[in-house]
Amino acid sequence: MSKEAALRAMREARYNERNAGSAKVSTPAKPGVRPAKPRAATPVAPAADAFTDELCGHRSMNGRTCTREHGHAAKSHRYG
């Protein structure tokens, strides 16, 4: 028996074991319904003209965050 044939036989045996166990249980499957989550109060945004020292916070693909001010006009982000 080749390695591939042995792996195939093992996979089929596991598949048959799983299906044999589920055949014993004959309850009809119902689609799951999630309970509605209560909505939290939306935070009030600060005024647009108010000066804050917050950073942009944009995340790059490697996890760095932008160090420019929040709402910067520059097209690119500066990661530091």
Buried (B, 14 or more C-beta within 10 A) or exposed (E): EEEEEEEEEEEEEEEEEEEEEEEEEEEEEEEEEEEEEEEEEEEEEEEEEEEEEEBBEBEEEEEEBBBBBEEBEEEEBBBE
